[in-house]
Amino acid sequence: MQTLNVLDNRFSPFNTYSTLSTDALVAETFTNTVFDKRQVLALMTKLQTTLDIDELLNIFAIEATRYVDFSGLYFKSQNLNKVLRGSRKAKQERRFELKNADDFIGTLSYGINSPISLTNYKVLEHLHQCLLHPLKNAIAYHAAMELAMQDSLTGLGNRRYFDEQLKRAMHNANRHHSLVGLVLGDLNKFKIINDTHGHVTGDLVLQEFANVLRLCIRDSDSVFRFGGDEFAIIVENANDSALAIIESRINLALTSNVLLNKYQLGCSIGSTFMNRADNEVSFFERADETLYRSKMQAAKRLSVVHTRST
């Protein structure tokens, strides 16, 4: 895969006309290239080779940088925010609305350090027309994949998505020599809540607990529901105290949240950091073992409390 890194270029080496002045280049390419049907078809063919939005932006940027000097490219739609890899802050941004007739797809913003000329503007508008349909298809595909990877009740990632993200997080940790942690949670007394108050109440408790977990993690962390009352958190780029902090936040939330405290919901937690010898199975099993020990300790405490009360 060819990757455009705008950090390394003031004006991209993809520009095959770099010996010409910028104005002469734009005028020539606009006249001879933009309206060349073969050139347009070649770009559209490349854009139709993927449904990955990041890759689409990369393919598009390689073409756009032939005509316009920019240091960043950003796409935003109602539910998506994407940044071209290597983008850096510029003096200003020039934003374009991407529309197909009355169908608003999103905005595409260029980080620029100098104004875009009228000719450049027209070139970009022409290129945007090539991007519209591939981008719309990629957004629809992304939405469908999100639904397939999402727990329908809580909106958290499901077990299938967890397996994919764990593999990716471990790969990145090994590659960048960073620390990745895994937190597993299993709710205590949840069956009693379901049996006593009904499944509607049980669903509300699960949804509220999912909201609590979202508040207990950073934006770079990921939270999942396996089904039932089992949850997991992948903590990337962690430090030594990250897992203990998350566990403390969860325990505090269980007592301070009005709904969860009302039903005296508890949660057994097991956590561990990945080591360099781990694969996905060994990493998960070690976290699961710590969760099991936590559940046994919770069961013993409940047993002691019950004995004393009788």
KATA-V352712 format. One record per pair of residues at least 6 apart in sequence whose C-alpha atoms are under 8 Angstrom apart, sorted by the first residue. I is the first residue (numbers start at 1). J is the second residue. Records with the same first field share a line. If there is no record, write none. Layout:
BEGIN
I = J, J
END
This chain:
BEGIN
3 = 58
4 = 58, 61, 62, 85, 86
5 = 85, 86, 87
6 = 12, 70, 71, 72, 85, 86, 87, 88
7 = 71, 86, 87, 88
10 = 69, 70, 71
11 = 65, 69, 70
12 = 65, 66, 69
14 = 62, 65, 66
15 = 65, 66, 67
16 = 66
17 = 25
18 = 25
25 = 67
26 = 67, 119, 120
27 = 119
29 = 67
30 = 119, 123
33 = 39
34 = 40, 123, 126
40 = 130
43 = 60, 63, 130
44 = 130, 131
46 = 59
47 = 56, 59, 60, 131, 134
48 = 134
50 = 56, 138
51 = 134, 135, 137, 138, 141, 142
52 = 138, 142
53 = 82, 135, 138, 139
54 = 82, 83, 84
56 = 134, 135
57 = 84
58 = 84, 85
60 = 131
61 = 73
64 = 124, 127
67 = 120, 123
68 = 116, 120
69 = 112
70 = 110, 111, 112, 113
71 = 87, 88, 89, 90, 110, 111, 112, 113
72 = 83, 84, 86, 87, 88, 89, 90, 109, 110, 111, 112
73 = 83, 84, 87, 108, 109, 110, 111
74 = 81, 82, 83, 84, 108, 109, 110
75 = 81, 82, 83, 106, 107, 108, 109
76 = 82, 106, 107, 108
77 = 105, 106, 107
78 = 106
88 = 111
89 = 111
90 = 111, 112, 113
91 = 111, 112, 113, 114
92 = 111, 112, 113
93 = 109, 110, 111, 112
94 = 109, 110, 111, 112
95 = 107, 108, 109, 110
96 = 107, 108, 109
97 = 104, 105, 106, 107, 108
98 = 104, 105, 106, 107, 108, 128, 132
99 = 105, 106, 132
100 = 132
105 = 132, 136
149 = 157, 158, 159, 160, 161
150 = 156, 157, 158, 161
151 = 157, 158, 224, 225, 227
153 = 203, 207
154 = 206, 207, 210, 225
156 = 210, 223, 224, 225
157 = 223, 224, 225
158 = 224, 225, 226, 227
159 = 224, 225, 226, 227
162 = 224
166 = 234, 280
167 = 280
169 = 180, 234, 236
170 = 180, 274, 280
172 = 178
173 = 179, 180, 236, 237
174 = 276
178 = 236, 237, 238
179 = 236, 237, 238, 239, 273, 274
180 = 234, 235, 236, 237, 238, 273, 274
181 = 234, 235, 236, 238, 243, 271, 272, 273, 274
182 = 232, 233, 234, 235, 243, 271, 272, 273, 274, 284, 287
183 = 232, 233, 234, 235, 243, 269, 270, 271, 272, 287
184 = 230, 231, 232, 233, 269, 270, 271, 287, 288, 291
185 = 230, 231, 232, 267, 268, 269, 270, 291
186 = 229, 230, 231, 267, 268, 269, 291, 295
187 = 229, 230, 265, 266, 267, 268
188 = 265, 266, 267, 268
189 = 265, 266
190 = 202, 229, 265
193 = 201, 202, 263
194 = 201, 202
205 = 259, 260
206 = 229
208 = 259, 260
209 = 260
212 = 250, 253
213 = 223, 250
214 = 223
216 = 246, 249, 250
217 = 246
220 = 235, 236
221 = 233, 234, 235, 236
222 = 233, 234, 235
223 = 231, 232, 233, 234
224 = 231, 232, 233
225 = 231, 232
226 = 232
235 = 242, 243
243 = 271, 272
247 = 269
251 = 267
254 = 260, 261, 264, 265, 266
255 = 261, 264
268 = 291, 294, 295, 298
269 = 290, 291, 294, 295
270 = 287, 288, 289, 290, 291, 292, 293, 294
271 = 287, 288, 290, 291
272 = 283, 286, 287, 290
273 = 283
274 = 283
275 = 283
END
